[in-house]
Amino acid sequence: MPRVKPKRAYDSSLRRQQASATRMRILDVAQRLFAERGYAASTIEAIASGAGVAVDTVYATFGSKREVLKSLLDVRAGGDDAPIDLLARPGPQAVRAEQNQLRQLTTFARDVSEIIERVRPVDDIMRGAAAVDADMAALRARVQGSRYESMRKFVSWVAANGPLRAGLTEDDAAAIVWTMTSPEVHGLLRGGRGWSPERYAAWLRDSLTRILLS
């Protein structure tokens, strides 16, 4: 009687890896097309063609072009497509764990500078789309609101280790940090004035130290 080979267990991790690779390929192509053609002129069909997948695959993965752009922003903010909240990632958690305010600001400036470097090109796309698309304008407003809440949380971590500058409330401190770490300010200094990423990070660290701490 011939020997029957046992069935090999299905490797679901391989399928997840393949799905993640496809997802990232679609997002990379989408970013390139959005930057070259603009959000409105970049179709799902063009994104699918550039990524080498079926149109149905793009819809099944993201649902809409709007969600492609939102997912692109999330992935660039996190640095990968893992479903982990930004504040739960190693960089912010290192800031939270640090008990020295000066070192907190140094760690924060380094980490958030790296994030903005990845995010700003996508925010540029989103801002351009928001000028002509009410839904995109509402989405960007929510993103900016979420970013403020993250800065508010950061300020609370700093304030837990000592006083802020006299007369500075946590709300005002959060508004200052939110402004200084905005894609607009980053674009003015990095793009408009040609600052290097290192110079921007050092400016952010030194400025926040002077403004926030006693």
C-alpha positions in Angstrom: 0.0 0.0 0.0 1.5 3.4 -1.0 2.6 5.6 1.8 0.4 8.7 2.1 2.4 11.9 2.8 1.0 13.9 5.7 -0.5 17.3 4.6 1.8 20.2 5.3 0.3 22.7 7.7 -0.7 25.9 6.0 1.8 28.7 6.7 -0.5 31.7 7.4 2.5 33.8 8.2 3.7 33.6 4.6 0.3 34.8 3.4 0.5 37.7 5.8 3.9 38.6 4.6 2.8 38.5 1.0 -0.3 40.6 1.7 1.9 43.1 3.6 4.3 43.3 0.6 1.4 43.9 -1.8 -0.1 46.5 0.5 3.2 48.4 0.7 3.8 48.2 -3.0 0.4 49.7 -3.7 1.1 52.5 -1.2 4.5 53.3 -2.7 3.0 53.5 -6.2 0.1 55.6 -4.9 2.5 58.1 -3.3 4.5 58.5 -6.4 1.4 59.0 -8.6 -0.2 61.4 -6.1 3.0 63.5 -6.1 3.5 63.4 -9.8 -0.1 63.8 -11.0 -2.0 65.1 -8.0 -4.5 63.3 -5.9 -7.5 64.0 -8.1 -5.9 62.9 -11.3 -4.5 59.6 -9.9 -7.0 56.9 -10.5 -7.3 53.5 -8.7 -6.8 51.9 -12.1 -3.4 53.7 -12.5 -2.4 52.7 -9.0 -3.3 49.1 -9.6 -1.4 49.1 -12.9 1.7 50.6 -11.4 1.7 48.1 -8.5 1.1 45.2 -10.8 -2.2 44.1 -9.2 -5.8 43.9 -10.2 -8.1 46.9 -9.6 -10.2 44.7 -7.3 -7.1 44.0 -5.2 -6.8 47.7 -4.4 -10.4 48.0 -3.6 -10.4 44.9 -1.4 -7.3 46.1 0.4 -8.3 49.8 1.0 -11.9 50.3 -0.2 -11.3 53.7 -1.8 -8.7 56.1 -3.0 -9.3 58.3 0.1 -8.5 55.3 2.3 -5.3 54.7 0.2 -4.1 58.1 1.1 -5.2 57.8 4.8 -3.4 54.4 5.0 -0.3 55.9 3.3 -0.2 58.6 6.0 -0.6 56.1 8.8 2.2 53.9 7.4 4.6 56.7 7.0 3.9 58.0 10.5 4.5 54.6 12.0 7.4 53.6 9.7 5.7 50.3 8.8 2.2 48.8 8.3 2.0 47.1 11.7 -1.3 47.8 13.4 0.3 49.6 16.4 -0.8 53.0 17.7 1.8 55.7 17.2 2.2 56.5 20.9 2.6 52.8 21.7 5.7 52.6 19.4 9.3 52.4 20.8 10.1 56.1 20.1 7.3 57.7 22.0 7.5 55.1 24.7 11.2 55.9 25.2 10.2 59.5 25.7 7.5 58.5 28.2 9.9 56.3 30.2 12.6 58.9 30.4 12.5 60.7 33.8 14.8 63.6 32.9 13.0 66.5 31.1 16.1 67.5 29.1 16.6 64.0 27.9 12.9 63.7 27.2 13.0 66.7 24.9 16.2 65.4 23.1 14.6 62.0 22.5 11.3 63.5 21.4 13.0 66.0 19.0 15.0 63.1 17.4 12.0 60.8 17.1 9.4 63.3 15.9 11.8 64.7 13.4 12.2 61.3 11.8 8.4 60.9 11.7 7.8 64.3 10.1 10.5 63.6 7.5 8.4 60.6 6.4 5.0 62.2 6.8 5.4 65.6 5.3 5.4 64.5 1.6 2.1 62.7 2.2 0.7 65.7 4.1 1.7 67.9 1.2 -0.5 65.7 -1.0 -3.3 65.7 1.5 -3.2 69.4 1.9 -3.4 69.9 -1.9 -6.3 67.5 -2.1 -8.1 69.2 0.8 -8.1 72.5 -1.1 -10.6 71.0 -3.7 -12.1 68.1 -1.8 -14.4 68.7 1.2 -14.1 65.1 2.4 -10.3 65.3 2.3 -10.3 68.7 4.1 -12.4 67.0 6.9 -10.0 64.1 7.0 -6.9 66.4 7.3 -8.7 68.4 10.0 -9.2 65.1 12.0 -5.6 64.1 11.4 -4.4 67.5 12.7 -6.7 67.2 15.7 -5.2 63.7 16.5 -1.7 65.1 16.2 -2.6 67.8 18.7 -3.8 65.2 21.2 -0.5 63.3 20.7 1.4 66.5 21.5 -0.8 67.0 24.5 0.1 63.6 25.8 3.8 64.3 25.2 3.6 67.5 27.3 1.9 65.6 30.1 4.8 63.2 30.1 7.3 66.1 30.4 5.2 67.8 33.1 5.1 64.6 35.2 8.9 64.9 35.7 9.0 68.6 36.8 7.4 72.0 36.3 7.0 73.7 33.0 8.1 77.3 32.5 6.3 79.6 34.9 2.9 80.7 33.6 2.9 78.1 30.8 -0.1 75.8 30.9 -0.1 72.3 29.5 -2.7 73.3 26.9 -0.5 76.2 25.7 2.6 74.0 25.7 0.8 71.4 23.6 -0.3 74.1 21.1 3.3 75.4 20.9 4.7 71.9 20.3 1.9 71.1 17.8 2.8 74.2 15.8 6.6 73.7 15.9 6.3 70.1 14.8 3.8 70.8 12.1 4.4 69.8 8.5 4.1 73.4 7.5 7.0 74.6 9.7 9.1 71.6 8.8 8.5 72.4 5.1 9.6 76.0 5.6 12.8 75.1 7.3 13.7 71.9 5.5 12.5 72.8 2.0 12.3 76.6 2.1 15.6 77.3 3.9 17.4 74.0 3.0 18.0 72.9 6.6 19.3 69.4 7.1 17.3 66.9 9.1 19.9 67.1 11.8 19.7 70.9 12.0 15.9 70.8 12.2 16.1 68.3 15.0 18.7 70.3 16.9 16.6 73.5 16.5 13.5 71.7 17.7 15.3 70.4 20.8 16.9 73.7 21.7 13.8 75.7 21.1 11.5 73.4 23.1 14.0 73.4 25.9 13.9 77.2 26.1 10.2 77.6 25.7 8.8 74.7 27.8 11.2 74.5 30.8 12.1 76.8 33.6 
